[in-house]
Amino acid sequence: MPKPPEPDSDTHLPDSDTYLAKKRFFDQLLTVYGRKPVMEALQTPDVKLYRLHLADSNRPAPILDEIRALAEQRGAEVVYHSRQALARISKNSRQDQGVAADLHCRHYQSYADFLQQLPARLCEPMAQHPIANLRLKKESPAIPRRDSSAPGHPPRVLALCSIHNPQNLGMIIRSACAGDIDGILIPQKGCATISSSLVIKASAGTLFKAPILSCEKLKDALQAFKGHGFSVCALSSQATESLFEYKPKGPIVYVLGNESEGVSDTIFSLADKKLRIPMSNEVESLNVAVTAALIAFSRNL
């Protein structure tokens, strides 16, 4: 079972190594709920179970026995709760089915930690990169680059604005995980909940190994990325420049909005560039998950 760093005398200090390491550990916890999603997570080799939550009123069922056995095999803590207490953990009493699990996903982190770790991820000389002056904390573990990224390629991030449909969110995560994307920026409010069973199913299990970046407010996160040398590009059917003709020379964030409303005006105003996907036969829009897939593999086009 993964464990947070042991406390020391400076744990309460916000700048102490132990405090920051412990905060990073809990930032990488993802709570999923529902019997099948939890079972699928426990059957994924890369996923580490931190704690299993069960309702003490659950009726006997073979799948519950199997979930509990897998948790015990992994040495994870199993905690029993009242239905009301479990609902506070899952935040979805209608669909949790009396089961929730805290998973430690090493690719799941806050956008701030992603920015701190970024210099160690780049393969080009730091002096030549626009975010060379980022301070890398010594306790920040570097996340290896994808094999599909050629040396020297600047990082690319997908940012999601008001993606409410869980199937679309799951398919976006799947495409980004398969393609050449270094981070998927998802606000905690305004998008579908990533831990829902529909998202997990649509992602085909890639949610647990995708580079998810969490943020409270998308606007604040995008401003932070801009402050660290990233260009922000919003996808819009009204733009004049084609995605396939644009060749970014530095780190970039692509912003995707939902199909009915697109990117919000507030987020659109932050964009350094607007891009479109050229379409034929008077087709006005693509499914947002298809757009994400085109971006994920556009570097290879």
C-alpha positions as CSV (number, residue, x, y, z in Angstrom):
1,M,0.0,0.0,0.0
2,P,1.4,3.4,-0.9
3,K,1.9,5.6,2.2
4,P,2.4,9.3,2.6
5,P,5.8,10.5,3.9
6,E,6.4,10.1,7.6
7,P,5.8,13.4,9.6
8,D,8.7,15.3,11.1
9,S,9.1,18.3,13.3
10,D,8.6,20.7,10.3
11,T,5.6,18.9,8.9
12,H,3.3,21.9,9.7
13,L,5.6,24.3,7.8
14,P,4.2,25.0,4.3
15,D,7.8,25.1,2.8
16,S,9.1,22.0,4.5
17,D,10.2,19.0,2.4
18,T,7.9,16.7,4.3
19,Y,4.9,19.0,4.0
20,L,5.3,19.4,0.3
21,A,5.9,15.7,-0.3
22,K,2.8,14.8,1.8
23,K,0.7,17.4,-0.1
24,R,1.9,16.0,-3.4
25,F,1.0,12.5,-2.3
26,F,-2.6,13.4,-1.4
27,D,-2.9,15.6,-4.6
28,Q,-2.3,12.3,-6.5
29,L,-5.1,10.5,-4.8
30,L,-8.2,9.9,-7.0
31,T,-11.4,8.7,-5.4
32,V,-13.5,6.4,-7.6
33,Y,-16.9,4.9,-6.7
34,G,-19.1,2.1,-7.8
35,R,-18.4,-1.7,-7.7
36,K,-17.4,-2.2,-11.3
37,P,-15.2,0.9,-11.5
38,V,-13.4,0.0,-8.3
39,M,-13.0,-3.6,-9.4
40,E,-11.5,-2.4,-12.8
41,A,-9.1,-0.1,-11.0
42,L,-7.9,-2.9,-8.7
43,Q,-7.3,-5.0,-11.7
44,T,-5.1,-2.3,-13.3
45,P,-1.4,-3.1,-12.5
46,D,-0.2,0.6,-12.5
47,V,-2.9,1.6,-10.0
48,K,-2.0,1.6,-6.3
49,L,-4.8,1.3,-3.8
50,Y,-4.4,3.6,-0.8
51,R,-7.7,3.0,1.0
52,L,-10.9,1.0,0.3
53,H,-14.2,2.4,1.7
54,L,-17.2,0.1,2.2
55,A,-20.7,0.8,3.5
56,D,-21.3,-1.3,6.7
57,S,-24.9,-1.9,5.4
58,N,-23.8,-3.6,2.2
59,R,-25.6,-6.9,1.6
60,P,-23.3,-9.9,0.8
61,A,-22.3,-10.1,-2.8
62,P,-19.5,-12.0,-4.6
63,I,-18.1,-8.9,-6.2
64,L,-17.8,-7.2,-2.8
65,D,-15.9,-10.3,-1.5
66,E,-13.6,-10.1,-4.5
67,I,-13.0,-6.3,-4.1
68,R,-12.2,-6.8,-0.4
69,A,-9.8,-9.7,-1.2
70,L,-7.9,-7.7,-3.8
71,A,-7.6,-4.8,-1.4
72,E,-6.3,-7.0,1.4
73,Q,-3.8,-8.7,-1.1
74,R,-2.4,-5.2,-1.8
75,G,-2.2,-4.4,1.9
76,A,-4.6,-1.5,1.7
77,E,-6.6,-0.2,4.6
78,V,-10.3,-1.3,4.5
79,V,-12.6,1.1,6.3
80,Y,-16.3,0.7,6.9
81,H,-18.7,3.6,7.1
82,S,-22.4,4.4,7.4
83,R,-24.1,5.1,4.1
84,Q,-24.1,8.9,4.9
85,A,-20.4,8.9,5.7
86,L,-19.6,7.0,2.5
87,A,-21.7,9.4,0.5
88,R,-19.5,12.3,1.8
89,I,-16.5,10.4,0.4
90,S,-17.9,9.4,-2.9
91,K,-19.9,12.6,-3.4
92,N,-22.4,10.5,-5.3
93,S,-24.7,8.5,-3.0
94,R,-26.9,7.5,-5.9
95,Q,-24.2,5.7,-7.8
96,D,-21.5,4.6,-5.3
97,Q,-23.2,1.2,-4.6
98,G,-21.7,1.3,-1.2
99,V,-18.1,1.2,-2.5
100,A,-15.4,3.8,-3.0
101,A,-11.6,3.6,-3.3
102,D,-8.8,6.1,-2.9
103,L,-6.3,5.4,-5.7
104,H,-2.7,6.7,-5.9
105,C,-2.1,7.6,-9.5
106,R,1.4,8.8,-10.1
107,H,0.3,10.6,-13.3
108,Y,-2.5,12.4,-11.6
109,Q,-1.4,15.8,-10.1
110,S,-2.1,19.4,-9.7
111,Y,-1.1,21.8,-12.6
112,A,1.2,23.6,-10.2
113,D,3.2,20.4,-9.5
114,F,3.3,19.8,-13.3
115,L,4.8,23.2,-13.9
116,Q,7.4,22.7,-11.1
117,Q,8.5,19.4,-12.5
118,L,8.5,20.5,-16.1
119,P,12.2,21.5,-16.4
120,A,13.3,17.9,-15.5
121,R,10.9,16.6,-18.3
122,L,12.5,18.6,-21.1
123,C,15.2,17.1,-23.2
124,E,16.5,20.3,-24.7
125,P,19.1,22.5,-22.9
126,M,17.4,24.6,-20.2
127,A,19.1,27.8,-21.4
128,Q,17.3,27.5,-24.7
129,H,13.9,27.0,-23.4
130,P,11.4,29.8,-22.5
131,I,10.6,28.3,-19.1
132,A,14.2,27.8,-18.2
133,N,13.9,29.9,-15.1
134,L,11.3,27.7,-13.4
135,R,12.5,26.7,-9.9
136,L,12.6,22.9,-9.6
137,K,12.1,21.8,-6.0
138,K,14.5,19.1,-5.0
139,E,11.8,16.8,-3.8
140,S,9.8,16.9,-7.0
141,P,10.0,13.5,-8.8
142,A,10.5,13.9,-12.5
143,I,7.9,12.2,-14.7
144,P,9.6,10.6,-17.7
145,R,8.7,11.9,-21.2
146,R,6.5,9.8,-23.5
147,D,8.4,7.5,-25.9
148,S,6.4,9.1,-28.7
149,S,7.9,12.6,-28.0
150,A,11.1,13.3,-29.9
151,P,13.9,14.9,-28.0
152,G,13.5,18.7,-27.8
153,H,9.8,18.7,-28.5
154,P,8.1,21.3,-26.3
155,P,5.3,20.0,-24.1
156,R,1.7,20.1,-25.2
157,V,-1.3,20.3,-22.9
158,L,-5.1,19.9,-23.5
159,A,-7.3,22.1,-21.4
160,L,-11.0,21.3,-21.2
161,C,-13.7,24.0,-20.8
162,S,-17.2,23.0,-19.9
163,I,-17.0,19.4,-21.1
164,H,-20.1,18.1,-19.3
165,N,-20.7,14.8,-21.2
166,P,-18.9,12.0,-19.4
167,Q,-18.5,9.9,-22.5
168,N,-16.8,12.7,-24.3
169,L,-14.5,13.3,-21.4
170,G,-13.6,9.6,-21.2
171,M,-12.9,9.5,-25.0
172,I,-10.8,12.7,-24.8
173,I,-8.7,11.1,-22.0
174,R,-8.2,8.0,-24.1
175,S,-7.1,9.9,-27.2
176,A,-4.7,12.1,-25.2
177,C,-3.2,9.2,-23.4
178,A,-2.6,7.4,-26.7
179,G,-1.3,10.4,-28.5
180,D,1.5,12.9,-27.9
181,I,-0.1,14.9,-25.1
182,D,1.8,15.7,-21.8
183,G,-1.1,16.8,-19.7
184,I,-4.9,17.0,-19.6
185,L,-6.0,20.1,-17.7
186,I,-9.4,19.5,-16.1
187,P,-11.1,22.0,-13.7
188,Q,-12.7,20.5,-10.6
189,K,-15.9,22.4,-11.4
190,G,-17.6,22.9,-14.8
191,C,-16.6,19.5,-16.3
192,A,-17.9,16.0,-15.9
193,T,-16.5,14.2,-12.8
194,I,-13.5,12.2,-13.9
195,S,-14.2,9.5,-11.3
196,S,-17.6,8.6,-12.6
197,S,-18.2,5.1,-14.0
198,L,-19.2,6.6,-17.4
199,V,-15.9,8.4,-17.8
200,I,-13.9,5.4,-16.7
201,K,-15.7,3.1,-19.1
202,A,-15.4,5.6,-22.1
203,S,-11.7,6.0,-21.3
204,A,-11.2,2.2,-21.6
205,G,-9.3,2.3,-18.3
206,T,-6.7,4.9,-19.6
207,L,-8.0,7.3,-16.9
208,F,-5.7,5.5,-14.4
209,K,-2.6,6.2,-16.4
210,A,-3.4,9.4,-18.2
211,P,-1.5,12.6,-17.3
212,I,-4.4,14.3,-15.6
213,L,-3.8,17.9,-14.3
214,S,-6.3,19.2,-11.8
215,C,-7.2,22.8,-11.2
216,E,-9.8,24.7,-9.2
217,K,-10.4,27.4,-11.9
218,L,-9.4,27.0,-15.5
219,K,-8.8,30.7,-15.9
220,D,-6.2,30.8,-13.1
221,A,-4.5,27.7,-14.4
222,L,-4.2,29.1,-17.9
223,Q,-2.8,32.3,-16.6
224,A,-0.2,30.3,-14.7
225,F,0.8,28.4,-17.9
226,K,1.1,31.7,-19.8
227,G,3.3,33.0,-17.0
228,H,5.6,30.0,-17.6
229,G,6.0,30.5,-21.3
230,F,3.1,28.5,-22.7
231,S,1.0,29.8,-25.6
232,V,-2.7,29.3,-25.2
233,C,-4.6,28.3,-28.3
234,A,-8.4,28.1,-28.4
235,L,-10.2,25.9,-30.9
236,S,-13.0,27.7,-32.7
237,S,-15.0,27.2,-35.8
238,Q,-14.8,30.9,-36.3
239,A,-11.0,31.0,-36.4
240,T,-9.2,31.6,-39.7
241,E,-6.0,29.7,-39.1
242,S,-5.9,25.9,-39.5
243,L,-4.7,23.6,-36.8
244,F,-2.8,21.6,-39.4
245,E,-0.9,24.7,-40.7
246,Y,0.1,26.0,-37.3
247,K,3.5,24.9,-36.1
248,P,4.1,26.0,-32.5
249,K,7.7,26.7,-31.6
250,G,7.3,26.5,-27.8
251,P,5.1,24.9,-25.1
252,I,1.4,25.1,-25.8
253,V,-2.0,24.6,-24.3
254,Y,-4.9,23.8,-26.6
255,V,-8.3,24.7,-25.1
256,L,-11.4,22.7,-26.1
257,G,-15.0,23.7,-25.4
258,N,-18.2,21.8,-25.6
259,E,-20.0,21.4,-28.9
260,S,-23.0,23.6,-28.2
261,E,-21.3,26.6,-26.6
262,G,-17.6,26.3,-27.5
263,V,-15.0,27.9,-25.3
264,S,-16.4,30.4,-22.8
265,D,-15.8,34.1,-23.5
266,T,-13.7,34.4,-20.4
267,I,-11.3,31.7,-21.4
268,F,-11.4,32.7,-25.1
269,S,-10.1,36.1,-24.1
270,L,-7.0,34.5,-22.7
271,A,-6.1,32.8,-25.9
272,D,-3.0,34.0,-27.8
273,K,-4.2,32.3,-31.0
274,K,-7.5,30.9,-32.3
275,L,-7.4,27.8,-34.5
276,R,-10.0,25.8,-36.5
277,I,-10.2,22.4,-38.1
278,P,-11.1,22.7,-41.8
279,M,-14.1,20.7,-42.7
280,S,-15.9,19.9,-46.0
281,N,-19.5,19.4,-47.1
282,E,-20.8,22.3,-45.0
283,V,-20.2,20.4,-41.7
284,E,-20.0,22.9,-39.0
285,S,-18.5,21.1,-36.1
286,L,-16.9,17.8,-34.9
287,N,-17.4,15.9,-31.7
288,V,-15.0,17.4,-29.1
289,A,-13.4,14.0,-28.6
290,V,-12.6,13.8,-32.3
291,T,-11.1,17.2,-32.1
292,A,-9.0,16.1,-29.1
293,A,-7.8,13.1,-31.1
294,L,-6.7,15.2,-34.0
295,I,-4.7,17.5,-31.7
296,A,-3.2,14.5,-29.9
297,F,-1.7,13.2,-33.2
298,S,-1.3,16.5,-35.1
299,R,2.4,16.6,-34.4
300,N,2.8,13.5,-36.6
301,L,0.8,14.9,-39.5
